[in-house]
Amino acid sequence: MRKSLALGFALLLVAAVVPTTYIELTTRRHVVSPEAAPAVPWGIVFGAGLAPGGEPSPILAERLEAAMLLWRTGRVERLLLTGNTDPYHDEIRSMRRYLTKGGVPERAISVDLEGLSTFDSCWRARGVFGVQRAILVTQAFHLPRAVFLARAAGIDAVGVRAGGGRWRAPYVWRELLARPLALVDAWVHPRPPLPAATPLAG
């Protein structure tokens, strides 16, 4: 019985660690500093929850600050915001408000109202919004998976870390579960084609 449990645990560990290591290694060269980021048409900002009062959570605020820096320095022309749009938890509305207060004009903001997961956001960025080159803005714990999925979707993507390079312990376990699923998503779903017309706002 103990041997069976030990074997089962070892298999689960391998199933989590191998995809995590693979994604880390294959995306490492595509993660850059804001200063080294290329000038591209799009920056993609992933939702990350709200604080009381409907303001961006601390993690989301870090992403938005990094995105504003990229826009101000001319690294991106437009920002595509993806996230939850539930009436009682509208990340998109909060993100847009934060950016416009920070000086980003409405004309430079597009929104994806159906980007409810990293996979959905990346596939829709390519297939719905016609994104071909982009900088992804998120934290170090999430960035390798986001870059992996974006590149699997056919986007020439690099990632810029929001909030520095530190990991947040609660998210380590989430990523260990999410990265194997990212491999499955990338392998099972065909690369989306570019749309006939690119929507600039949503």
FISE-827204 format. One record per atom (N, C-alpha, C, O): chain; atom name; x, y, z. Coordinates in steps of 0.05 Angstrom, whole numbers. Layout:
BEGIN
  chain  atom       x       y       z
      A    CA       X       Y       Z
...
# end
This chain:
BEGIN
  chain  atom       x       y       z
      A     N      17     -24       0
      A    CA       0       0       0
      A     C      17      25       0
      A     O      13      44     -15
      A     N      38      25      18
      A    CA      55      48      19
      A     C      71      52      -7
      A     O      75      75     -16
      A     N      79      30     -19
      A    CA      94      32     -44
      A     C      76      43     -66
      A     O      85      59     -83
      A     N      51      35     -66
      A    CA      32      45     -86
      A     C      27      75     -83
      A     O      27      90    -102
      A     N      24      83     -58
      A    CA      21     112     -52
      A     C      45     128     -60
      A     O      43     149     -72
      A     N      69     117     -54
      A    CA      94     130     -61
      A     C      97     133     -91
      A     O     105     153    -101
      A     N      90     111    -105
      A    CA      91     111    -134
      A     C      72     131    -146
      A     O      78     146    -165
      A     N      48     132    -135
      A    CA      28     151    -145
      A     C      36     179    -141
      A     O      33     196    -158
      A     N      48     185    -117
      A    CA      58     212    -111
      A     C      80     219    -130
      A     O      82     242    -140
      A     N      98     200    -136
      A    CA     121     205    -153
      A     C     111     212    -182
      A     O     122     229    -195
      A     N      91     197    -191
      A    CA      80     202    -218
      A     C      67     229    -220
      A     O      70     243    -239
      A     N      52     237    -198
      A    CA      40     263    -198
      A     C      61     285    -198
      A     O      58     306    -211
      A     N      82     281    -183
      A    CA     104     300    -182
      A     C     116     304    -210
      A     O     122     326    -218
      A     N     122     282    -223
      A    CA     133     283    -250
      A     C     114     297    -269
      A     O     123     313    -286
      A     N      89     291    -267
      A    CA      69     302    -285
      A     C      67     333    -281
      A     O      59     347    -300
      A     N      74     342    -258
      A    CA      73     371    -253
      A     C     100     385    -259
      A     O     101     406    -271
      A     N     122     372    -251
      A    CA     148     384    -253
      A     C     158     385    -282
      A     O     170     405    -290
      A     N     154     364    -297
      A    CA     164     362    -324
      A     C     152     385    -342
      A     O     167     399    -355
      A     N     125     388    -343
      A    CA     114     410    -358
      A     C     124     437    -349
      A     O     129     455    -365
      A     N     125     441    -322
      A    CA     135     466    -312
      A     C     163     472    -321
      A     O     168     495    -330
      A     N     180     453    -320
      A    CA     208     457    -328
      A     C     209     462    -358
      A     O     224     479    -367
      A     N     194     447    -374
      A    CA     194     450    -403
      A     C     185     479    -410
      A     O     198     491    -427
      A     N     163     488    -399
      A    CA     153     515    -405
      A     C     173     536    -396
      A     O     178     556    -411
      A     N     185     533    -373
      A    CA     205     552    -364
      A     C     229     554    -383
      A     O     237     576    -391
      A     N     239     531    -392
      A    CA     262     531    -410
      A     C     256     542    -437
      A     O     272     556    -449
      A     N     232     535    -448
      A    CA     226     543    -475
      A     C     218     573    -477
      A     O     219     584    -499
      A     N     211     585    -455
      A    CA     203     613    -456
      A     C     223     632    -444
      A     O     220     657    -446
      A     N     244     622    -432
      A    CA     263     639    -417
      A     C     274     662    -435
      A     O     276     685    -425
      A     N     281     656    -459
      A    CA     294     676    -476
      A     C     273     697    -487
      A     O     281     717    -499
      A     N     248     692    -482
      A    CA     227     710    -491
      A     C     217     728    -468
      A     O     198     743    -472
      A     N     230     727    -445
      A    CA     223     745    -423
      A     C     245     766    -421
      A     O     269     760    -418
      A     N     237     791    -423
      A    CA     256     813    -425
      A     C     249     835    -404
      A     O     227     836    -393
      A     N     268     853    -400
      A    CA     263     876    -383
      A     C     248     897    -399
      A     O     248     896    -424
      A     N     234     916    -386
      A    CA     221     937    -400
      A     C     239     953    -419
      A     O     232     961    -441
      A     N     264     956    -410
      A    CA     283     972    -426
      A     C     292     956    -451
      A     O     298     969    -472
      A     N     292     930    -450
      A    CA     300     914    -473
      A     C     277     905    -490
      A     O     281     891    -510
      A     N     252     912    -483
      A    CA     229     903    -498
      A     C     229     916    -525
      A     O     235     940    -528
      A     N     221     901    -546
      A    CA     219     913    -573
      A     C     195     931    -575
      A     O     176     928    -559
      A     N     194     948    -595
      A    CA     170     964    -601
      A     C     152     947    -618
      A     O     159     937    -639
      A     N     127     942    -608
      A    CA     108     925    -621
      A     C      81     939    -621
      A     O      77     958    -606
      A     N      62     929    -638
      A    CA      36     942    -638
      A     C      19     938    -613
      A     O       4     956    -605
      A     N      22     915    -599
      A    CA       4     909    -578
      A     C      18     902    -551
      A     O      39     890    -551
      A     N       5     911    -530
      A    CA      12     900    -503
      A     C     -13     886    -493
      A     O     -35     897    -495
      A     N     -10     863    -481
      A    CA     -33     848    -471
      A     C     -31     847    -440
      A     O     -11     839    -429
      A     N     -52     856    -427
      A    CA     -53     857    -398
      A     C     -75     837    -388
      A     O     -98     840    -395
      A     N     -67     818    -371
      A    CA     -85     798    -361
      A     C     -98     807    -335
      A     O     -84     818    -318
      A     N    -124     802    -332
      A    CA    -137     809    -307
      A     C    -127     793    -283
      A     O    -115     771    -287
      A     N    -130     804    -259
      A    CA    -119     791    -235
      A     C    -135     798    -210
      A     O    -123     802    -189
      A     N    -161     801    -212
      A    CA    -177     806    -188
      A     C    -179     835    -181
      A     O    -164     852    -190
      A     N    -199     840    -164
      A    CA    -205     867    -154
      A     C    -203     868    -124
      A     O    -208     849    -110
      A     N    -196     892    -114
      A    CA    -196     898     -86
      A     C    -224     908     -78
      A     O    -240     914     -95
      A     N    -229     910     -52
      A    CA    -255     922     -43
      A     C    -259     949     -56
      A     O    -241     965     -58
      A     N    -284     954     -64
      A    CA    -290     980     -77
      A     C    -287     979    -107
      A     O    -291     999    -120
      A     N    -279     955    -118
      A    CA    -277     953    -147
      A     C    -251     963    -158
      A     O    -248     965    -183
      A     N    -232     970    -141
      A    CA    -205     978    -151
      A     C    -188     954    -158
      A     O    -193     932    -148
      A     N    -168     957    -176
      A    CA    -151     935    -182
      A     C    -137     924    -158
      A     O    -129     939    -140
      A     N    -135     897    -156
      A    CA    -120     885    -135
      A     C     -91     894    -137
      A     O     -82     904    -158
      A     N     -75     890    -116
      A    CA     -46     898    -117
      A     C     -32     885    -141
      A     O     -15     898    -154
      A     N     -38     859    -146
      A    CA     -25     846    -168
      A     C     -33     858    -195
      A     O     -17     863    -212
      A     N     -59     864    -198
      A    CA     -69     876    -223
      A     C     -58     904    -226
      A     O     -51     912    -248
      A     N     -56     919    -204
      A    CA     -44     946    -206
      A     C     -15     945    -216
      A     O      -7     962    -231
      A     N       0     925    -207
      A    CA      27     922    -217
      A     C      28     918    -247
      A     O      45     929    -261
      A     N      10     902    -257
      A    CA       8     897    -286
      A     C       1     922    -301
      A     O      13     928    -322
      A     N     -18     937    -290
      A    CA     -26     961    -304
      A     C      -4     982    -304
      A     O      -1     997    -323
      A     N      10     984    -282
      A    CA      33    1003    -280
      A     C      54     996    -301
      A     O      65    1014    -314
      A     N      60     970    -303
      A    CA      80     962    -323
      A     C      70     967    -351
      A     O      86     975    -368
      A     N      44     963    -356
      A    CA      33     968    -382
      A     C      34     998    -389
      A     O      41    1005    -412
      A     N      29    1015    -370
      A    CA      30    1044    -375
      A     C      59    1052    -381
      A     O      63    1069    -398
      A     N      78    1040    -368
      A    CA     106    1047    -373
      A     C     113    1039    -402
      A     O     126    1054    -416
      A     N     104    1016    -411
      A    CA     109    1007    -438
      A     C      96    1026    -458
      A     O     108    1033    -479
      A     N      72    1035    -453
      A    CA      58    1053    -471
      A     C      72    1081    -471
      A     O      76    1092    -492
      A     N      79    1091    -448
      A    CA      92    1117    -446
      A     C     119    1118    -460
      A     O     126    1139    -472
      A     N     133    1096    -460
      A    CA     160    1095    -472
      A     C     159    1087    -501
      A     O     179    1083    -514
      A     N     135    1083    -512
      A    CA     132    1077    -540
      A     C     137    1048    -547
      A     O     139    1041    -571
      A     N     138    1030    -527
      A    CA     143    1002    -533
      A     C     118     989    -545
      A     O     120     970    -560
      A     N      94     999    -538
      A    CA      69     988    -549
      A     C      52    1011    -558
      A     O      53    1033    -547
      A     N      36    1006    -579
      A    CA      17    1026    -590
      A     C     -10    1024    -577
      A     O     -23    1044    -572
      A     N     -19    1000    -571
      A    CA     -45     995    -560
      A     C     -43     975    -537
      A     O     -24     958    -537
      A     N     -62     976    -519
      A    CA     -63     957    -497
      A     C     -89     941    -500
      A     O    -111     952    -502
      A     N     -87     914    -500
      A    CA    -110     897    -500
      A     C    -114     886    -472
      A     O     -97     872    -461
      A     N    -137     892    -461
      A    CA    -144     884    -433
      A     C    -162     859    -434
      A     O    -181     859    -449
      A     N    -155     839    -419
      A    CA    -171     815    -418
      A     C    -177     809    -388
      A     O    -161     814    -371
      A     N    -201     798    -384
      A    CA    -208     791    -356
      A     C    -237     787    -352
      A     O    -253     785    -372
      A     N    -245     784    -327
      A    CA    -273     779    -320
      A     C    -290     804    -323
      A     O    -281     826    -317
      A     N    -314     801    -334
      A    CA    -332     823    -337
      A     C    -359     819    -322
      A     O    -380     830    -330
      A     N    -358     803    -301
      A    CA    -383     798    -285
      A     C    -392     825    -274
      A     O    -376     842    -266
      A     N    -419     830    -274
      A    CA    -429     856    -264
      A     C    -419     863    -236
      A     O    -416     887    -230
      A     N    -413     844    -220
      A    CA    -404     849    -192
      A     C    -374     846    -189
      A     O    -363     849    -168
      A     N    -361     839    -212
      A    CA    -331     836    -211
      A     C    -320     842    -239
      A     O    -310     825    -253
      A     N    -323     867    -247
      A    CA    -316     875    -274
      A     C    -288     885    -275
      A     O    -282     909    -271
      A     N    -269     867    -280
      A    CA    -241     874    -282
      A     C    -235     893    -305
      A     O    -220     912    -302
      A     N    -248     889    -327
      A    CA    -243     905    -351
      A     C    -249     935    -345
      A     O    -234     952    -352
      A     N    -272     940    -333
      A    CA    -280     967    -327
      A     C    -260     980    -308
      A     O    -252    1003    -312
      A     N    -251     965    -288
      A    CA    -232     976    -269
      A     C    -205     981    -282
      A     O    -192    1001    -276
      A     N    -196     962    -299
      A    CA    -171     965    -313
      A     C    -171     990    -331
      A     O    -152    1005    -332
      A     N    -192     992    -346
      A    CA    -195    1015    -365
      A     C    -194    1042    -349
      A     O    -181    1061    -358
      A     N    -209    1043    -327
      A    CA    -209    1067    -311
      A     C    -182    1074    -300
      A     O    -174    1097    -300
      A     N    -168    1054    -291
      A    CA    -141    1058    -280
      A     C    -122    1069    -301
      A     O    -107    1087    -295
      A     N    -123    1058    -325
      A    CA    -105    1067    -346
      A     C    -112    1095    -356
      A     O     -94    1111    -360
      A     N    -137    1101    -359
      A    CA    -144    1128    -368
      A     C    -137    1149    -347
      A     O    -129    1171    -354
      A     N    -140    1142    -321
      A    CA    -132    1161    -301
      A     C    -101    1165    -301
      A     O     -91    1186    -294
      A     N     -87    1144    -311
      A    CA     -58    1146    -313
      A     C     -48    1159    -338
      A     O     -24    1162    -342
      A     N     -67    1168    -355
      A    CA     -59    1183    -379
      A     C     -61    1168    -405
      A     O     -55    1179    -426
      A     N     -69    1143    -405
      A    CA     -71    1128    -430
      A     C     -98    1135    -442
      A     O    -119    1132    -430
      A     N     -98    1144    -467
      A    CA    -124    1152    -480
      A     C    -141    1128    -487
      A     O    -130    1106    -492
      A     N    -167    1132    -488
      A    CA    -185    1111    -495
      A     C    -179    1099    -522
      A     O    -182    1075    -526
      A     N    -169    1115    -541
      A    CA    -163    1105    -568
      A     C    -141    1084    -568
      A     O    -137    1070    -587
      A     N    -125    1084    -546
      A    CA    -103    1065    -545
      A     C    -110    1040    -529
      A     O     -92    1024    -523
      A     N    -135    1037    -522
      A    CA    -144    1014    -506
      A     C    -165     997    -521
      A     O    -184    1008    -531
      A     N    -160     971    -522
      A    CA    -180     952    -532
      A     C    -186     933    -510
      A     O    -169     928    -492
      A     N    -209     921    -510
      A    CA    -217     903    -489
      A     C    -228     877    -500
      A     O    -243     877    -520
      A     N    -222     855    -487
      A    CA    -233     829    -494
      A     C    -251     821    -472
      A     O    -242     814    -450
      A     N    -277     821    -477
      A    CA    -297     815    -457
      A     C    -299     785    -451
      A     O    -314     777    -433
      A     N    -286     768    -467
      A    CA    -288     739    -464
      A     C    -262     726    -458
      A     O    -259     702    -460
      A     N    -242     742    -450
      A    CA    -216     730    -443
      A     C    -215     721    -415
      A     O    -202     733    -398
      A     N    -229     699    -409
      A    CA    -233     690    -381
      A     C    -211     672    -371
      A     O    -211     666    -347
      A     N    -193     664    -388
      A    CA    -170     648    -379
      A     C    -146     657    -396
      A     O    -149     670    -416
      A     N    -122     648    -387
      A    CA     -98     655    -403
      A     C    -100     642    -430
      A     O     -93     655    -450
      A     N    -109     618    -432
      A    CA    -112     605    -458
      A     C    -132     620    -476
      A     O    -125     627    -498
      A     N    -155     626    -465
      A    CA    -175     641    -481
      A     C    -164     668    -490
      A     O    -168     676    -513
      A     N    -151     682    -472
      A    CA    -140     708    -478
      A     C    -120     707    -501
      A     O    -121     724    -519
      A     N    -102     688    -500
      A    CA     -82     686    -521
      A     C     -94     677    -548
      A     O     -87     689    -569
      A     N    -111     657    -547
      A    CA    -123     648    -572
      A     C    -141     669    -585
      A     O    -141     672    -609
      A     N    -156     684    -568
      A    CA    -173     705    -578
      A     C    -157     729    -588
      A     O    -165     742    -607
      A     N    -135     735    -574
      A    CA    -118     757    -583
      A     C    -110     753    -612
      A     O    -110     771    -628
      A     N    -102     728    -619
      A    CA     -94     721    -646
      A     C    -118     719    -665
      A     O    -119     731    -686
      A     N    -138     703    -657
      A    CA    -160     696    -675
      A     C    -181     717    -677
      A     O    -195     718    -698
      A     N    -185     733    -657
      A    CA    -207     754    -658
      A     C    -195     781    -663
      A     O    -206     797    -679
      A     N    -174     788    -649
      A    CA    -162     815    -651
      A     C    -139     817    -671
      A     O    -129     839    -676
      A     N    -131     795    -682
      A    CA    -110     796    -702
      A     C     -83     803    -693
      A     O     -66     813    -708
      A     N     -78     798    -667
      A    CA     -52     805    -656
      A     C     -30     786    -667
      A     O     -33     762    -665
      A     N      -9     797    -678
      A    CA      13     781    -688
      A     C      39     786    -673
      A     O      55     767    -671
      A     N      43     810    -662
      A    CA      66     815    -645
      A     C      56     829    -620
      A     O      40     848    -622
      A     N      66     821    -597
      A    CA      56     832    -572
      A     C      76     829    -549
      A     O      94     812    -550
      A     N      73     847    -530
      A    CA      87     844    -504
      A     C      66     836    -484
      A     O      45     849    -481
      A     N      71     814    -469
      A    CA      52     805    -449
      A     C      61     817    -422
      A     O      85     817    -416
      A     N      42     827    -406
      A    CA      48     840    -381
      A     C      35     824    -359
      A     O      10     824    -356
      A     N      51     811    -342
      A    CA      41     797    -319
      A     C      65     790    -300
      A     O      88     797    -306
      A     N      59     777    -278
      A    CA      80     772    -258
      A     C      97     748    -266
      A     O      90     733    -284
      A     N     120     745    -252
      A    CA     139     724    -259
      A     C     127     696    -257
      A     O     134     679    -272
      A     N     109     692    -237
      A    CA      97     665    -234
      A     C      80     657    -257
      A     O      76     633    -263
      A     N      68     677    -271
      A    CA      49     672    -293
      A     C      61     675    -320
      A     O      50     664    -340
      A     N      82     690    -322
      A    CA      93     698    -348
      A     C     101     675    -366
      A     O      94     675    -390
      A     N     116     654    -357
      A    CA     124     633    -375
      A     C     100     619    -388
      A     O     100     613    -412
      A     N      79     614    -372
      A    CA      55     600    -384
      A     C      41     619    -404
      A     O      32     609    -425
      A     N      39     644    -398
      A    CA      26     663    -416
      A     C      42     665    -442
      A     O      30     664    -464
      A     N      68     667    -440
      A    CA      85     669    -464
      A     C      83     643    -481
      A     O      81     644    -505
      A     N      84     621    -467
      A    CA      81     595    -481
      A     C      55     593    -496
      A     O      56     585    -520
      A     N      33     600    -484
      A    CA       7     598    -497
      A     C       5     618    -520
      A     O      -7     612    -541
      A     N      15     642    -516
      A    CA      13     663    -537
      A     C      29     654    -561
      A     O      20     657    -584
      A     N      53     643    -557
      A    CA      70     635    -580
      A     C      58     610    -593
      A     O      60     607    -617
      A     N      45     593    -577
      A    CA      31     570    -589
      A     C       8     579    -606
      A     O       0     565    -625
      A     N      -4     601    -599
      A    CA     -26     612    -615
      A     C     -17     627    -640
      A     O     -34     636    -656
      A     N       9     629    -644
      A    CA      19     642    -668
      A     C      26     671    -664
      A     O      30     686    -684
      A     N      28     680    -639
      A    CA      36     708    -633
      A     C      66     709    -628
      A     O      76     694    -612
      A     N      79     728    -641
      A    CA     108     732    -635
      A     C     109     748    -609
      A     O     109     773    -610
      A     N     109     734    -587
      A    CA     105     747    -561
      A     C     130     746    -544
      A     O     145     727    -544
      A     N     135     768    -530
      A    CA     154     769    -509
      A     C     140     778    -483
      A     O     118     789    -485
      A     N     152     772    -461
      A    CA     139     779    -435
      A     C     156     799    -419
      A     O     180     797    -419
      A     N     142     817    -405
      A    CA     155     835    -387
      A     C     143     830    -359
      A     O     119     830    -356
      A     N     160     826    -340
      A    CA     151     821    -312
      A     C     139     846    -299
      A     O     152     867    -300
      A     N     116     843    -288
      A    CA     104     864    -272
      A     C     112     860    -243
      A     O     111     837    -233
      A     N     119     881    -229
      A    CA     125     878    -200
      A     C     151     865    -195
      A     O     155     854    -173
      A     N     170     865    -213
      A    CA     196     853    -209
      A     C     194     823    -214
      A     O     175     813    -226
      A     N     215     808    -206
      A    CA     217     780    -212
      A     C     210     761    -190
      A     O     215     737    -192
      A     N     198     772    -168
      A    CA     193     755    -145
      A     C     168     737    -150
      A     O     149     744    -163
      A     N     170     713    -139
      A    CA     147     695    -139
      A     C     130     699    -114
      A     O     140     709     -94
      A     N     105     693    -117
      A    CA      87     694     -94
      A     C      78     666     -87
      A     O      67     652    -104
      A     N      85     657     -63
      A    CA      82     629     -55
      A     C      54     617     -61
      A     O      54     595     -72
      A     N      32     631     -56
      A    CA       6     618     -62
      A     C       2     610     -91
      A     O     -14     592     -97
      A     N      16     623    -109
      A    CA      12     618    -137
      A     C      29     595    -148
      A     O      25     586    -170
      A     N      49     587    -132
      A    CA      67     565    -141
      A     C      51     540    -147
      A     O      54     527    -168
      A     N      33     533    -128
      A    CA      18     508    -131
      A     C      -2     511    -154
      A     O      -7     492    -169
      A     N     -13     534    -158
      A    CA     -32     539    -180
      A     C     -18     534    -207
      A     O     -29     522    -225
      A     N       7     544    -209
      A    CA      21     541    -234
      A     C      29     512    -239
      A     O      30     503    -262
      A     N      36     498    -218
      A    CA      42     469    -221
      A     C      19     454    -233
      A     O      23     434    -247
      A     N      -5     462    -227
      A    CA     -29     449    -238
      A     C     -36     461    -266
      A     O     -45     446    -284
      A     N     -31     487    -270
      A    CA     -40     500    -295
      A     C     -21     494    -318
      A     O     -30     493    -341
      A     N       4     490    -313
      A    CA      23     487    -335
      A     C      20     460    -350
      A     O      22     460    -375
      A     N      14     438    -337
      A    CA       8     414    -353
      A     C     -17     418    -370
      A     O     -17     409    -393
      A     N     -37     432    -360
      A    CA     -60     438    -376
      A     C     -54     456    -400
      A     O     -66     454    -421
      A     N     -35     474    -396
      A    CA     -26     492    -418
      A     C     -14     476    -441
      A     O     -19     481    -464
      A     N       2     455    -434
      A    CA      13     438    -455
      A     C      -9     424    -470
      A     O      -8     422    -495
      A     N     -29     414    -456
      A    CA     -51     400    -469
      A     C     -66     419    -487
      A     O     -72     412    -510
      A     N     -72     443    -477
      A    CA     -86     463    -494
      A     C     -71     470    -519
      A     O     -82     471    -541
      A     N     -45     474    -516
      A    CA     -28     481    -540
      A     C     -27     459    -560
      A     O     -27     464    -584
      A     N     -27     434    -551
      A    CA     -24     411    -569
      A     C     -51     403    -582
      A     O     -52     394    -604
      A     N     -73     407    -567
      A    CA     -99     397    -576
      A     C    -112     417    -594
      A     O    -124     410    -614
      A     N    -111     443    -587
      A    CA    -125     463    -602
      A     C    -108     473    -626
      A     O     -85     481    -622
      A     N    -120     474    -650
      A    CA    -105     484    -673
      A     C    -100     514    -670
      A     O    -115     529    -657
      A     N     -78     523    -682
      A    CA     -71     552    -681
      A     C     -94     567    -695
      A     O    -101     561    -718
      A     N    -105     588    -682
      A    CA    -127     603    -695
      A     C    -118     619    -719
      A     O     -95     630    -718
      A     N    -134     621    -739
      A    CA    -126     638    -762
      A     C    -130     667    -756
      A     O    -145     674    -737
      A     N    -117     684    -771
      A    CA    -121     713    -768
      A     C    -149     720    -778
      A     O    -158     709    -798
      A     N    -162     739    -765
      A    CA    -189     747    -774
      A     C    -187     764    -799
      A     O    -166     775    -805
      A     N    -209     765    -813
      A    CA    -210     781    -838
      A     C    -208     811    -831
      A     O    -196     826    -846
      A     N    -219     819    -808
      A    CA    -217     847    -799
      A     C    -210     846    -770
      A     O    -220     829    -755
      A     N    -194     865    -761
      A    CA    -184     866    -734
      A     C    -201     886    -717
      A     O    -200     910    -723
      A     N    -216     876    -697
      A    CA    -230     895    -680
      A     C    -211     911    -662
      A     O    -193     899    -650
      A     N    -214     937    -661
      A    CA    -197     954    -645
      A     C    -207     959    -617
      A     O    -192     968    -600
      A     N    -232     955    -613
      A    CA    -243     959    -586
      A     C    -265     940    -581
      A     O    -277     928    -600
      A     N    -271     936    -555
      A    CA    -292     917    -549
      A     C    -308     926    -525
      A     O    -327     913    -517
# end
